[in-house]
Amino acid sequence: MQLKIMAEGITQIYNTMDCKVMNVGANDLALGGEFFSHIQSMAKFPMISANIISSKTGQP
């Protein structure tokens, strides 16, 4: 639970800082895809990565 609160707080800080883009790393996915989707919906900036593939579609 504490890690989820921290992740939400960091996302809010990035929004306040007017972050232009974020590169997604392994730690960003550690709490699972569903929670990552929640964080993505909170973010006012795009998230990019060269090596994430959907397990459902097989697409980047």
C-alpha positions in Angstrom: 0.0 0.0 0.0 2.8 2.4 0.9 4.5 2.0 -2.5 1.2 2.7 -4.3 0.7 5.9 -2.3 4.3 6.9 -3.1 3.8 6.2 -6.8 0.6 8.3 -6.9 2.5 11.1 -5.1 5.4 11.0 -7.5 2.9 11.1 -10.5 1.2 14.2 -8.9 4.6 15.9 -8.5 5.5 15.2 -12.1 2.2 16.7 -13.1 2.9 19.8 -11.0 6.4 20.1 -12.5 4.8 20.0 -16.0 6.8 16.8 -16.9 6.9 16.4 -20.7 7.5 12.7 -20.9 8.5 9.7 -18.7 10.5 6.6 -19.6 9.0 3.5 -18.0 11.3 1.2 -16.2 11.0 -2.1 -14.4 10.2 -0.4 -11.0 7.3 1.4 -12.6 5.7 -2.0 -13.5 6.5 -3.8 -10.2 3.0 -3.2 -8.7 1.3 -4.8 -11.7 -0.3 -3.8 -14.9 -3.6 -2.8 -13.4 -1.9 -0.3 -11.0 0.3 1.0 -13.8 -2.8 1.7 -15.9 -4.2 3.7 -12.9 -0.9 5.7 -12.8 -1.1 6.3 -16.5 -4.6 7.6 -16.2 -3.4 10.1 -13.5 -0.5 11.3 -15.5 -0.8 14.5 -17.6 2.2 13.4 -19.7 3.0 10.6 -22.0 4.9 7.5 -20.9 7.3 5.8 -23.3 9.4 2.7 -23.5 11.1 0.7 -26.2 10.6 -2.7 -24.6 7.1 -3.1 -23.2 4.8 -5.6 -25.0 1.2 -6.2 -24.1 0.6 -9.8 -22.9 -2.9 -9.6 -24.4 -2.1 -8.3 -27.9 1.6 -9.0 -28.3 1.9 -5.4 -29.4 4.2 -2.6 -28.1 
